[in-house]
């Protein structure tokens, strides 16, 4: 009934009387009053005036399923959205669902994580105001093709951020989304496999969206969309746009199981392209020039004599010569 009351209040730009709500929904005045209070507790700002009724002033800033669905035009991605205000980690939750027959395209989303995980076993600190989302995918592809999905996600993120906020971002290979030299988004891809067969892939994404403060030790290399644009972002719109774009790119990838139709666009976004990068491999450092990515998502680098080789993600770390990018 709470949802129905909300629908009535959203449809009407003026006050709706309590009696009117009772008549239209066939419920008692007490039930209306109780549900209005529940909505207020959930963060809806509802003005109640004697003899006039109720008026919706503002909705809580949430990234729950109904809000994301307003912006969603996908065919299969996000048909099932699992939302909770707080989770340990959306990746952990998506993996649990993955073990339990949840469908391809299930999306897990939360406002804050208590045990957010980053790459290389790091913690992903996850305060309220940002986006934390994981996609459960069941691609029927060879295991060694799955790592490309992370690059596809980074492209979709860059495009969605541009669409919704006008902010230009670039990608630090393989998958950090960067604005003005600082990291805005991180992606953690995890998969469950059985011999040659992929059971599921979970792509987890953290977008520093409306965060305004960063701890001293990461201030030099991390930022948020809010800090870069000066404006608050509608997170549901951003996630809707991301899911719409991801579905398109992902289907393009599935056609060939590589980046042949996407690498040109990725390379345009690649911040390292044409620049010298430091390749760190088992404590050994080499300086090479980044040329671009190949169809499998590897980074092509060349030495001063023009001899090229391909760096595989996960095996090495790539840095700029003077810091993070
Ligand atoms: C990185 O280290 O750059 C990757 C960070 C990935 C963080 C996201 S937030 C949503 C999802 N759930 C997690 O626990 N991690 C990923």
py3Dmol code that shows the C-alpha trace and the ligand (Angstrom):
import py3Dmol

protein = """\
ATOM      1  CA  UNK A   1       0.000   0.000   0.000  1.00  0.00           C
ATOM      2  CA  UNK A   2       2.965   2.271   0.723  1.00  0.00           C
ATOM      3  CA  UNK A   3       3.916   2.081  -2.975  1.00  0.00           C
ATOM      4  CA  UNK A   4       0.371   2.938  -4.070  1.00  0.00           C
ATOM      5  CA  UNK A   5       0.273   5.993  -1.781  1.00  0.00           C
ATOM      6  CA  UNK A   6       3.622   7.057  -3.151  1.00  0.00           C
ATOM      7  CA  UNK A   7       2.330   6.670  -6.698  1.00  0.00           C
ATOM      8  CA  UNK A   8      -0.644   8.917  -5.909  1.00  0.00           C
ATOM      9  CA  UNK A   9       1.568  11.557  -4.303  1.00  0.00           C
ATOM     10  CA  UNK A  10       4.058  11.463  -7.201  1.00  0.00           C
ATOM     11  CA  UNK A  11       1.290  11.859  -9.804  1.00  0.00           C
ATOM     12  CA  UNK A  12      -0.093  14.953  -8.080  1.00  0.00           C
ATOM     13  CA  UNK A  13       1.888  18.187  -7.863  1.00  0.00           C
ATOM     14  CA  UNK A  14      -0.444  19.580  -5.157  1.00  0.00           C
ATOM     15  CA  UNK A  15      -1.806  18.303  -1.826  1.00  0.00           C
ATOM     16  CA  UNK A  16      -3.852  15.092  -1.873  1.00  0.00           C
ATOM     17  CA  UNK A  17      -6.379  14.814   0.920  1.00  0.00           C
ATOM     18  CA  UNK A  18      -6.270  11.838   3.279  1.00  0.00           C
ATOM     19  CA  UNK A  19      -9.902  11.093   2.433  1.00  0.00           C
ATOM     20  CA  UNK A  20      -9.112  11.057  -1.273  1.00  0.00           C
ATOM     21  CA  UNK A  21      -6.322   8.502  -0.681  1.00  0.00           C
ATOM     22  CA  UNK A  22      -8.698   6.363   1.432  1.00  0.00           C
ATOM     23  CA  UNK A  23     -11.367   6.417  -1.277  1.00  0.00           C
ATOM     24  CA  UNK A  24      -9.011   5.644  -4.126  1.00  0.00           C
ATOM     25  CA  UNK A  25      -7.200   2.821  -2.358  1.00  0.00           C
ATOM     26  CA  UNK A  26     -10.153   1.544  -0.329  1.00  0.00           C
ATOM     27  CA  UNK A  27      -8.296   1.737   3.013  1.00  0.00           C
ATOM     28  CA  UNK A  28      -8.797   3.427   6.398  1.00  0.00           C
ATOM     29  CA  UNK A  29      -7.452   6.844   7.462  1.00  0.00           C
ATOM     30  CA  UNK A  30      -5.275   5.131  10.081  1.00  0.00           C
ATOM     31  CA  UNK A  31      -3.703   2.906   7.448  1.00  0.00           C
ATOM     32  CA  UNK A  32      -2.912   5.973   5.297  1.00  0.00           C
ATOM     33  CA  UNK A  33      -1.402   7.803   8.261  1.00  0.00           C
ATOM     34  CA  UNK A  34       0.710   4.763   9.235  1.00  0.00           C
ATOM     35  CA  UNK A  35       2.056   4.331   5.713  1.00  0.00           C
ATOM     36  CA  UNK A  36       2.809   8.036   5.339  1.00  0.00           C
ATOM     37  CA  UNK A  37       4.908   7.752   8.506  1.00  0.00           C
ATOM     38  CA  UNK A  38       6.766   4.734   7.111  1.00  0.00           C
ATOM     39  CA  UNK A  39       7.546   6.701   3.948  1.00  0.00           C
ATOM     40  CA  UNK A  40       8.816   9.627   6.045  1.00  0.00           C
ATOM     41  CA  UNK A  41      11.068   7.248   7.980  1.00  0.00           C
ATOM     42  CA  UNK A  42      12.428   5.988   4.646  1.00  0.00           C
ATOM     43  CA  UNK A  43      13.531   9.522   3.795  1.00  0.00           C
ATOM     44  CA  UNK A  44      10.573  10.846   1.776  1.00  0.00           C
ATOM     45  CA  UNK A  45       9.823  14.452   2.693  1.00  0.00           C
ATOM     46  CA  UNK A  46       6.046  14.658   2.911  1.00  0.00           C
ATOM     47  CA  UNK A  47       4.257  17.786   4.071  1.00  0.00           C
ATOM     48  CA  UNK A  48       1.066  17.093   6.055  1.00  0.00           C
ATOM     49  CA  UNK A  49      -1.357  20.005   6.488  1.00  0.00           C
ATOM     50  CA  UNK A  50      -4.701  19.856   8.306  1.00  0.00           C
ATOM     51  CA  UNK A  51      -7.668  20.090   5.914  1.00  0.00           C
ATOM     52  CA  UNK A  52      -5.377  19.941   2.880  1.00  0.00           C
ATOM     53  CA  UNK A  53      -3.725  16.554   3.076  1.00  0.00           C
ATOM     54  CA  UNK A  54      -0.298  15.339   1.973  1.00  0.00           C
ATOM     55  CA  UNK A  55       2.220  16.629  -0.533  1.00  0.00           C
ATOM     56  CA  UNK A  56       5.453  14.942  -1.628  1.00  0.00           C
ATOM     57  CA  UNK A  57       8.272  17.491  -1.361  1.00  0.00           C
ATOM     58  CA  UNK A  58      11.344  15.362  -1.987  1.00  0.00           C
ATOM     59  CA  UNK A  59      12.342  11.769  -2.445  1.00  0.00           C
ATOM     60  CA  UNK A  60      15.297  10.172  -0.675  1.00  0.00           C
ATOM     61  CA  UNK A  61      18.445   9.941  -2.721  1.00  0.00           C
ATOM     62  CA  UNK A  62      18.563   6.175  -3.284  1.00  0.00           C
ATOM     63  CA  UNK A  63      19.722   3.717  -5.889  1.00  0.00           C
ATOM     64  CA  UNK A  64      17.045   1.121  -5.265  1.00  0.00           C
ATOM     65  CA  UNK A  65      15.398  -0.953  -8.007  1.00  0.00           C
ATOM     66  CA  UNK A  66      12.423   1.327  -8.833  1.00  0.00           C
ATOM     67  CA  UNK A  67      14.671   4.364  -9.222  1.00  0.00           C
ATOM     68  CA  UNK A  68      17.212   2.603 -11.434  1.00  0.00           C
ATOM     69  CA  UNK A  69      14.385   1.088 -13.506  1.00  0.00           C
ATOM     70  CA  UNK A  70      13.182   4.592 -14.430  1.00  0.00           C
ATOM     71  CA  UNK A  71      16.319   4.985 -16.547  1.00  0.00           C
ATOM     72  CA  UNK A  72      16.693   1.402 -17.726  1.00  0.00           C
ATOM     73  CA  UNK A  73      16.149   0.432 -21.391  1.00  0.00           C
ATOM     74  CA  UNK A  74      17.910  -2.927 -21.342  1.00  0.00           C
ATOM     75  CA  UNK A  75      16.535  -6.202 -22.688  1.00  0.00           C
ATOM     76  CA  UNK A  76      17.984  -8.568 -20.066  1.00  0.00           C
ATOM     77  CA  UNK A  77      20.511  -6.763 -17.862  1.00  0.00           C
ATOM     78  CA  UNK A  78      18.913  -5.661 -14.587  1.00  0.00           C
ATOM     79  CA  UNK A  79      15.647  -7.535 -15.131  1.00  0.00           C
ATOM     80  CA  UNK A  80      16.361  -8.741 -11.634  1.00  0.00           C
ATOM     81  CA  UNK A  81      17.826  -6.161  -9.232  1.00  0.00           C
ATOM     82  CA  UNK A  82      18.850  -7.141  -5.712  1.00  0.00           C
ATOM     83  CA  UNK A  83      19.018  -4.000  -3.542  1.00  0.00           C
ATOM     84  CA  UNK A  84      19.747  -3.534   0.128  1.00  0.00           C
ATOM     85  CA  UNK A  85      20.647  -0.283   1.888  1.00  0.00           C
ATOM     86  CA  UNK A  86      23.763  -1.926   3.336  1.00  0.00           C
ATOM     87  CA  UNK A  87      25.715  -4.999   2.270  1.00  0.00           C
ATOM     88  CA  UNK A  88      29.030  -6.586   3.114  1.00  0.00           C
ATOM     89  CA  UNK A  89      30.062  -6.407  -0.548  1.00  0.00           C
ATOM     90  CA  UNK A  90      27.954  -6.421  -3.707  1.00  0.00           C
ATOM     91  CA  UNK A  91      30.512  -8.791  -5.262  1.00  0.00           C
ATOM     92  CA  UNK A  92      30.216 -11.225  -2.375  1.00  0.00           C
ATOM     93  CA  UNK A  93      26.420 -11.045  -2.577  1.00  0.00           C
ATOM     94  CA  UNK A  94      26.446 -11.511  -6.375  1.00  0.00           C
ATOM     95  CA  UNK A  95      28.689 -14.563  -5.944  1.00  0.00           C
ATOM     96  CA  UNK A  96      26.241 -16.031  -3.425  1.00  0.00           C
ATOM     97  CA  UNK A  97      23.437 -15.490  -5.955  1.00  0.00           C
ATOM     98  CA  UNK A  98      25.656 -16.956  -8.675  1.00  0.00           C
ATOM     99  CA  UNK A  99      26.022 -20.172  -6.660  1.00  0.00           C
ATOM    100  CA  UNK A 100      22.234 -20.249  -6.287  1.00  0.00           C
ATOM    101  CA  UNK A 101      20.987 -20.232  -9.867  1.00  0.00           C
ATOM    102  CA  UNK A 102      20.305 -16.487 -10.148  1.00  0.00           C
ATOM    103  CA  UNK A 103      19.765 -15.529 -13.778  1.00  0.00           C
ATOM    104  CA  UNK A 104      22.276 -14.023 -16.170  1.00  0.00           C
ATOM    105  CA  UNK A 105      22.059 -10.236 -15.891  1.00  0.00           C
ATOM    106  CA  UNK A 106      21.140 -10.096 -12.204  1.00  0.00           C
ATOM    107  CA  UNK A 107      22.296  -6.787 -10.717  1.00  0.00           C
ATOM    108  CA  UNK A 108      23.265  -6.268  -7.079  1.00  0.00           C
ATOM    109  CA  UNK A 109      23.375  -2.734  -5.719  1.00  0.00           C
ATOM    110  CA  UNK A 110      23.769  -1.012  -2.366  1.00  0.00           C
ATOM    111  CA  UNK A 111      24.240   2.393  -0.727  1.00  0.00           C
ATOM    112  CA  UNK A 112      27.199   1.336   1.428  1.00  0.00           C
ATOM    113  CA  UNK A 113      29.450  -1.685   1.901  1.00  0.00           C
ATOM    114  CA  UNK A 114      30.852  -2.877   5.190  1.00  0.00           C
ATOM    115  CA  UNK A 115      33.403  -5.193   3.571  1.00  0.00           C
ATOM    116  CA  UNK A 116      33.986  -3.699   0.116  1.00  0.00           C
ATOM    117  CA  UNK A 117      36.837  -5.387  -1.735  1.00  0.00           C
ATOM    118  CA  UNK A 118      39.331  -3.955  -4.203  1.00  0.00           C
ATOM    119  CA  UNK A 119      41.900  -5.606  -6.444  1.00  0.00           C
ATOM    120  CA  UNK A 120      45.008  -7.273  -5.048  1.00  0.00           C
ATOM    121  CA  UNK A 121      43.231  -8.038  -1.756  1.00  0.00           C
ATOM    122  CA  UNK A 122      42.801  -4.360  -0.859  1.00  0.00           C
ATOM    123  CA  UNK A 123      39.802  -2.925   0.964  1.00  0.00           C
ATOM    124  CA  UNK A 124      37.433  -0.658  -0.997  1.00  0.00           C
ATOM    125  CA  UNK A 125      36.210   1.904   1.524  1.00  0.00           C
ATOM    126  CA  UNK A 126      32.521   2.393   0.693  1.00  0.00           C
ATOM    127  CA  UNK A 127      30.734   5.344   2.319  1.00  0.00           C
ATOM    128  CA  UNK A 128      27.157   6.462   1.520  1.00  0.00           C
ATOM    129  CA  UNK A 129      26.841   8.753  -1.519  1.00  0.00           C
ATOM    130  CA  UNK A 130      28.740   6.640  -4.046  1.00  0.00           C
ATOM    131  CA  UNK A 131      27.625   3.747  -6.250  1.00  0.00           C
ATOM    132  CA  UNK A 132      28.396   0.105  -5.502  1.00  0.00           C
ATOM    133  CA  UNK A 133      27.097  -2.323  -8.082  1.00  0.00           C
ATOM    134  CA  UNK A 134      27.850  -5.861  -9.278  1.00  0.00           C
ATOM    135  CA  UNK A 135      26.671  -7.630 -12.413  1.00  0.00           C
ATOM    136  CA  UNK A 136      26.173 -11.386 -12.474  1.00  0.00           C
ATOM    137  CA  UNK A 137      26.917 -12.722 -15.954  1.00  0.00           C
ATOM    138  CA  UNK A 138      26.853 -16.232 -17.330  1.00  0.00           C
ATOM    139  CA  UNK A 139      28.674 -15.921 -20.654  1.00  0.00           C
ATOM    140  CA  UNK A 140      29.039 -18.995 -22.823  1.00  0.00           C
ATOM    141  CA  UNK A 141      32.597 -18.209 -23.860  1.00  0.00           C
ATOM    142  CA  UNK A 142      36.059 -19.646 -23.392  1.00  0.00           C
ATOM    143  CA  UNK A 143      37.519 -19.003 -19.948  1.00  0.00           C
ATOM    144  CA  UNK A 144      40.504 -17.096 -21.297  1.00  0.00           C
ATOM    145  CA  UNK A 145      38.202 -14.555 -23.010  1.00  0.00           C
ATOM    146  CA  UNK A 146      36.456 -13.449 -19.811  1.00  0.00           C
ATOM    147  CA  UNK A 147      39.057 -10.910 -18.648  1.00  0.00           C
ATOM    148  CA  UNK A 148      38.033  -8.640 -21.526  1.00  0.00           C
ATOM    149  CA  UNK A 149      34.676  -8.045 -19.801  1.00  0.00           C
ATOM    150  CA  UNK A 150      36.486  -5.770 -17.340  1.00  0.00           C
ATOM    151  CA  UNK A 151      37.685  -3.543 -20.180  1.00  0.00           C
ATOM    152  CA  UNK A 152      34.188  -3.485 -21.657  1.00  0.00           C
ATOM    153  CA  UNK A 153      32.883  -2.334 -18.260  1.00  0.00           C
ATOM    154  CA  UNK A 154      35.398   0.506 -18.094  1.00  0.00           C
ATOM    155  CA  UNK A 155      34.286   1.724 -21.538  1.00  0.00           C
ATOM    156  CA  UNK A 156      30.632   1.620 -20.517  1.00  0.00           C
ATOM    157  CA  UNK A 157      31.444   3.562 -17.353  1.00  0.00           C
ATOM    158  CA  UNK A 158      33.315   6.278 -19.223  1.00  0.00           C
ATOM    159  CA  UNK A 159      30.420   6.644 -21.665  1.00  0.00           C
ATOM    160  CA  UNK A 160      27.735   6.730 -18.953  1.00  0.00           C
ATOM    161  CA  UNK A 161      29.640   9.310 -16.912  1.00  0.00           C
ATOM    162  CA  UNK A 162      29.950  11.533 -19.992  1.00  0.00           C
ATOM    163  CA  UNK A 163      26.250  11.088 -20.851  1.00  0.00           C
ATOM    164  CA  UNK A 164      24.932  11.881 -17.404  1.00  0.00           C
ATOM    165  CA  UNK A 165      27.432  14.432 -16.062  1.00  0.00           C
ATOM    166  CA  UNK A 166      29.260  15.722 -19.196  1.00  0.00           C
ATOM    167  CA  UNK A 167      32.543  14.884 -17.459  1.00  0.00           C
ATOM    168  CA  UNK A 168      35.279  13.600 -19.781  1.00  0.00           C
ATOM    169  CA  UNK A 169      37.093  10.584 -18.396  1.00  0.00           C
ATOM    170  CA  UNK A 170      39.808   8.296 -19.684  1.00  0.00           C
ATOM    171  CA  UNK A 171      40.872   4.744 -18.925  1.00  0.00           C
ATOM    172  CA  UNK A 172      44.148   3.767 -17.308  1.00  0.00           C
ATOM    173  CA  UNK A 173      44.781   0.285 -18.677  1.00  0.00           C
ATOM    174  CA  UNK A 174      43.230  -2.071 -17.995  1.00  0.00           C
ATOM    175  CA  UNK A 175      40.223  -0.657 -16.194  1.00  0.00           C
ATOM    176  CA  UNK A 176      40.621   2.365 -13.925  1.00  0.00           C
ATOM    177  CA  UNK A 177      38.417   5.273 -14.978  1.00  0.00           C
ATOM    178  CA  UNK A 178      40.298   8.532 -14.558  1.00  0.00           C
ATOM    179  CA  UNK A 179      39.383  12.225 -14.550  1.00  0.00           C
ATOM    180  CA  UNK A 180      42.036  14.925 -14.369  1.00  0.00           C
ATOM    181  CA  UNK A 181      44.668  12.362 -13.435  1.00  0.00           C
ATOM    182  CA  UNK A 182      42.695  10.891 -10.523  1.00  0.00           C
ATOM    183  CA  UNK A 183      40.840   7.590 -10.175  1.00  0.00           C
ATOM    184  CA  UNK A 184      37.032   7.833 -10.107  1.00  0.00           C
ATOM    185  CA  UNK A 185      35.997   4.187 -10.474  1.00  0.00           C
ATOM    186  CA  UNK A 186      37.402   0.782  -9.681  1.00  0.00           C
ATOM    187  CA  UNK A 187      36.361  -2.563 -11.150  1.00  0.00           C
ATOM    188  CA  UNK A 188      36.819  -5.975  -9.573  1.00  0.00           C
ATOM    189  CA  UNK A 189      35.975  -8.952 -11.769  1.00  0.00           C
ATOM    190  CA  UNK A 190      35.719 -12.400 -10.206  1.00  0.00           C
ATOM    191  CA  UNK A 191      34.690 -15.647 -11.818  1.00  0.00           C
ATOM    192  CA  UNK A 192      33.740 -19.174 -10.947  1.00  0.00           C
ATOM    193  CA  UNK A 193      34.860 -21.789 -13.431  1.00  0.00           C
ATOM    194  CA  UNK A 194      34.625 -25.515 -13.842  1.00  0.00           C
ATOM    195  CA  UNK A 195      37.360 -26.927 -16.095  1.00  0.00           C
ATOM    196  CA  UNK A 196      36.789 -25.184 -19.453  1.00  0.00           C
ATOM    197  CA  UNK A 197      33.361 -23.910 -18.477  1.00  0.00           C
ATOM    198  CA  UNK A 198      32.416 -20.564 -16.921  1.00  0.00           C
ATOM    199  CA  UNK A 199      29.836 -20.932 -14.198  1.00  0.00           C
ATOM    200  CA  UNK A 200      29.529 -17.167 -13.702  1.00  0.00           C
ATOM    201  CA  UNK A 201      31.417 -13.897 -13.845  1.00  0.00           C
ATOM    202  CA  UNK A 202      30.804 -11.104 -11.347  1.00  0.00           C
ATOM    203  CA  UNK A 203      31.812  -7.602 -12.389  1.00  0.00           C
ATOM    204  CA  UNK A 204      31.873  -5.288  -9.365  1.00  0.00           C
ATOM    205  CA  UNK A 205      32.071  -1.554  -9.816  1.00  0.00           C
ATOM    206  CA  UNK A 206      32.611   1.244  -7.347  1.00  0.00           C
ATOM    207  CA  UNK A 207      32.007   4.775  -8.637  1.00  0.00           C
ATOM    208  CA  UNK A 208      33.177   7.650  -6.456  1.00  0.00           C
ATOM    209  CA  UNK A 209      30.118   9.730  -7.153  1.00  0.00           C
ATOM    210  CA  UNK A 210      29.075  12.265  -4.531  1.00  0.00           C
ATOM    211  CA  UNK A 211      31.891  11.776  -2.029  1.00  0.00           C
ATOM    212  CA  UNK A 212      33.475  15.108  -1.059  1.00  0.00           C
ATOM    213  CA  UNK A 213      36.267  14.058   1.307  1.00  0.00           C
ATOM    214  CA  UNK A 214      39.086  11.571   0.779  1.00  0.00           C
ATOM    215  CA  UNK A 215      41.653  10.442   3.347  1.00  0.00           C
ATOM    216  CA  UNK A 216      44.930  12.360   3.107  1.00  0.00           C
ATOM    217  CA  UNK A 217      46.890   9.317   1.857  1.00  0.00           C
ATOM    218  CA  UNK A 218      44.790   8.862  -1.303  1.00  0.00           C
ATOM    219  CA  UNK A 219      43.815  12.497  -2.018  1.00  0.00           C
ATOM    220  CA  UNK A 220      46.515  12.794  -4.685  1.00  0.00           C
ATOM    221  CA  UNK A 221      45.220   9.863  -6.712  1.00  0.00           C
ATOM    222  CA  UNK A 222      41.495   9.502  -5.990  1.00  0.00           C
ATOM    223  CA  UNK A 223      38.594  11.805  -6.682  1.00  0.00           C
ATOM    224  CA  UNK A 224      34.834  11.777  -7.234  1.00  0.00           C
ATOM    225  CA  UNK A 225      32.493  13.003  -9.950  1.00  0.00           C
ATOM    226  CA  UNK A 226      31.230  15.604  -7.463  1.00  0.00           C
ATOM    227  CA  UNK A 227      34.706  16.986  -6.819  1.00  0.00           C
ATOM    228  CA  UNK A 228      35.523  17.076 -10.545  1.00  0.00           C
ATOM    229  CA  UNK A 229      32.241  18.646 -11.723  1.00  0.00           C
ATOM    230  CA  UNK A 230      31.220  20.632  -8.635  1.00  0.00           C
ATOM    231  CA  UNK A 231      27.729  19.120  -8.888  1.00  0.00           C
ATOM    232  CA  UNK A 232      25.818  16.292  -7.263  1.00  0.00           C
ATOM    233  CA  UNK A 233      25.022  13.419  -9.624  1.00  0.00           C
ATOM    234  CA  UNK A 234      21.737  11.541  -9.833  1.00  0.00           C
ATOM    235  CA  UNK A 235      23.153   8.106  -9.051  1.00  0.00           C
ATOM    236  CA  UNK A 236      20.116   6.140 -10.288  1.00  0.00           C
ATOM    237  CA  UNK A 237      20.392   7.880 -13.658  1.00  0.00           C
ATOM    238  CA  UNK A 238      24.123   7.162 -13.770  1.00  0.00           C
ATOM    239  CA  UNK A 239      23.607   3.469 -13.006  1.00  0.00           C
ATOM    240  CA  UNK A 240      20.716   3.207 -15.484  1.00  0.00           C
ATOM    241  CA  UNK A 241      22.874   4.749 -18.183  1.00  0.00           C
ATOM    242  CA  UNK A 242      25.785   2.473 -17.282  1.00  0.00           C
ATOM    243  CA  UNK A 243      23.621  -0.666 -17.513  1.00  0.00           C
ATOM    244  CA  UNK A 244      22.130   0.439 -20.856  1.00  0.00           C
ATOM    245  CA  UNK A 245      25.586   1.045 -22.306  1.00  0.00           C
ATOM    246  CA  UNK A 246      27.127  -2.070 -20.784  1.00  0.00           C
ATOM    247  CA  UNK A 247      24.477  -4.315 -22.325  1.00  0.00           C
ATOM    248  CA  UNK A 248      25.231  -2.931 -25.800  1.00  0.00           C
ATOM    249  CA  UNK A 249      29.016  -3.208 -25.497  1.00  0.00           C
ATOM    250  CA  UNK A 250      28.817  -6.643 -23.901  1.00  0.00           C
ATOM    251  CA  UNK A 251      26.636  -7.989 -26.707  1.00  0.00           C
ATOM    252  CA  UNK A 252      29.107  -6.589 -29.235  1.00  0.00           C
ATOM    253  CA  UNK A 253      31.906  -8.372 -27.365  1.00  0.00           C
ATOM    254  CA  UNK A 254      29.958 -11.674 -27.255  1.00  0.00           C
ATOM    255  CA  UNK A 255      29.585 -11.702 -31.060  1.00  0.00           C
ATOM    256  CA  UNK A 256      33.326 -12.139 -31.577  1.00  0.00           C
ATOM    257  CA  UNK A 257      34.482 -12.986 -28.028  1.00  0.00           C
ATOM    258  CA  UNK A 258      37.130 -10.315 -28.412  1.00  0.00           C
ATOM    259  CA  UNK A 259      37.492  -6.561 -28.748  1.00  0.00           C
ATOM    260  CA  UNK A 260      37.699  -6.421 -32.547  1.00  0.00           C
ATOM    261  CA  UNK A 261      34.669  -4.119 -32.759  1.00  0.00           C
ATOM    262  CA  UNK A 262      35.490  -2.161 -29.608  1.00  0.00           C
ATOM    263  CA  UNK A 263      39.261  -1.716 -29.445  1.00  0.00           C
ATOM    264  CA  UNK A 264      39.270   1.476 -31.532  1.00  0.00           C
ATOM    265  CA  UNK A 265      36.894   3.163 -29.112  1.00  0.00           C
ATOM    266  CA  UNK A 266      38.813   1.813 -26.113  1.00  0.00           C
ATOM    267  CA  UNK A 267      42.090   3.107 -27.530  1.00  0.00           C
ATOM    268  CA  UNK A 268      40.606   6.593 -27.915  1.00  0.00           C
ATOM    269  CA  UNK A 269      39.911   6.522 -24.171  1.00  0.00           C
ATOM    270  CA  UNK A 270      43.268   5.035 -23.199  1.00  0.00           C
ATOM    271  CA  UNK A 271      45.164   7.589 -21.120  1.00  0.00           C
ATOM    272  CA  UNK A 272      48.486   5.743 -21.486  1.00  0.00           C
ATOM    273  CA  UNK A 273      48.322   5.699 -25.290  1.00  0.00           C
ATOM    274  CA  UNK A 274      51.479   7.039 -26.908  1.00  0.00           C
ATOM    275  CA  UNK A 275      53.007   7.688 -23.471  1.00  0.00           C
ATOM    276  CA  UNK A 276      55.934   6.138 -21.700  1.00  0.00           C
ATOM    277  CA  UNK A 277      54.875   3.784 -18.936  1.00  0.00           C
ATOM    278  CA  UNK A 278      56.701   1.956 -16.225  1.00  0.00           C
ATOM    279  CA  UNK A 279      56.089  -1.802 -16.396  1.00  0.00           C
ATOM    280  CA  UNK A 280      56.630  -3.430 -13.025  1.00  0.00           C
ATOM    281  CA  UNK A 281      57.050  -7.184 -13.153  1.00  0.00           C
ATOM    282  CA  UNK A 282      58.362  -9.215 -10.215  1.00  0.00           C
ATOM    283  CA  UNK A 283      60.111  -6.142  -8.783  1.00  0.00           C
ATOM    284  CA  UNK A 284      61.756  -5.458 -12.146  1.00  0.00           C
ATOM    285  CA  UNK A 285      60.995  -2.111 -13.783  1.00  0.00           C
ATOM    286  CA  UNK A 286      61.144  -1.278 -17.502  1.00  0.00           C
ATOM    287  CA  UNK A 287      60.195   1.931 -19.298  1.00  0.00           C
ATOM    288  CA  UNK A 288      58.346   1.341 -22.558  1.00  0.00           C
ATOM    289  CA  UNK A 289      55.922   3.284 -24.767  1.00  0.00           C
ATOM    290  CA  UNK A 290      52.258   2.220 -24.705  1.00  0.00           C
ATOM    291  CA  UNK A 291      50.849   1.791 -28.201  1.00  0.00           C
ATOM    292  CA  UNK A 292      47.280   0.620 -27.485  1.00  0.00           C
ATOM    293  CA  UNK A 293      45.379  -2.552 -26.715  1.00  0.00           C
ATOM    294  CA  UNK A 294      45.071  -5.642 -28.885  1.00  0.00           C
ATOM    295  CA  UNK A 295      41.863  -7.593 -29.584  1.00  0.00           C
ATOM    296  CA  UNK A 296      42.324  -9.691 -26.441  1.00  0.00           C
ATOM    297  CA  UNK A 297      42.691  -6.631 -24.200  1.00  0.00           C
ATOM    298  CA  UNK A 298      46.477  -6.909 -23.740  1.00  0.00           C
ATOM    299  CA  UNK A 299      48.510  -3.687 -23.711  1.00  0.00           C
ATOM    300  CA  UNK A 300      50.891  -3.387 -26.675  1.00  0.00           C
ATOM    301  CA  UNK A 301      54.119  -1.646 -25.669  1.00  0.00           C
ATOM    302  CA  UNK A 302      57.270  -0.945 -27.632  1.00  0.00           C
ATOM    303  CA  UNK A 303      60.886  -0.177 -26.800  1.00  0.00           C
ATOM    304  CA  UNK A 304      63.014   2.614 -28.276  1.00  0.00           C
ATOM    305  CA  UNK A 305      63.894   0.383 -31.262  1.00  0.00           C
ATOM    306  CA  UNK A 306      60.197  -0.122 -32.063  1.00  0.00           C
ATOM    307  CA  UNK A 307      60.153  -3.764 -30.945  1.00  0.00           C
ATOM    308  CA  UNK A 308      56.686  -4.548 -29.662  1.00  0.00           C
ATOM    309  CA  UNK A 309      55.381  -6.935 -27.016  1.00  0.00           C
ATOM    310  CA  UNK A 310      52.031  -7.437 -25.325  1.00  0.00           C
ATOM    311  CA  UNK A 311      51.508  -7.066 -21.608  1.00  0.00           C
ATOM    312  CA  UNK A 312      48.802  -9.216 -20.048  1.00  0.00           C
ATOM    313  CA  UNK A 313      46.664  -7.726 -17.309  1.00  0.00           C
ATOM    314  CA  UNK A 314      47.085  -9.278 -13.874  1.00  0.00           C
ATOM    315  CA  UNK A 315      50.680 -10.301 -14.490  1.00  0.00           C
ATOM    316  CA  UNK A 316      52.215  -6.855 -14.267  1.00  0.00           C
ATOM    317  CA  UNK A 317      51.543  -3.400 -12.917  1.00  0.00           C
ATOM    318  CA  UNK A 318      51.618  -0.387 -15.229  1.00  0.00           C
ATOM    319  CA  UNK A 319      52.330   3.119 -13.915  1.00  0.00           C
ATOM    320  CA  UNK A 320      52.956   6.531 -15.374  1.00  0.00           C
ATOM    321  CA  UNK A 321      56.517   7.782 -15.094  1.00  0.00           C
ATOM    322  CA  UNK A 322      55.587  10.518 -12.629  1.00  0.00           C
ATOM    323  CA  UNK A 323      52.912   8.982 -10.432  1.00  0.00           C
ATOM    324  CA  UNK A 324      49.654   7.149 -10.779  1.00  0.00           C
ATOM    325  CA  UNK A 325      48.760   7.811 -14.465  1.00  0.00           C
TER     326      UNK A 325
END
"""
ligand_1 = """\
16
LIG
C 39.867 -1.648 -7.467
O 40.645 -2.045 -6.584
O 40.168 -0.713 -8.219
C 38.554 -2.325 -7.665
C 37.511 -1.823 -6.708
C 36.138 -2.462 -6.917
C 35.142 -2.000 -5.891
C 33.760 -2.485 -6.195
S 32.546 -1.678 -5.221
C 31.337 -2.794 -5.760
C 31.988 -4.163 -5.791
N 31.927 -4.788 -4.502
C 33.129 -4.937 -3.962
O 33.349 -5.437 -2.841
N 34.063 -4.478 -4.783
C 33.504 -3.965 -6.009
"""
view = py3Dmol.view(width=600, height=400)
view.addModel(protein, "pdb")
view.setStyle({"model": 0}, {"cartoon": {"style": "trace"}})
view.addModel(ligand_1, "xyz")
view.setStyle({"model": 1}, {"stick": {}})
view.zoomTo()
view.show()
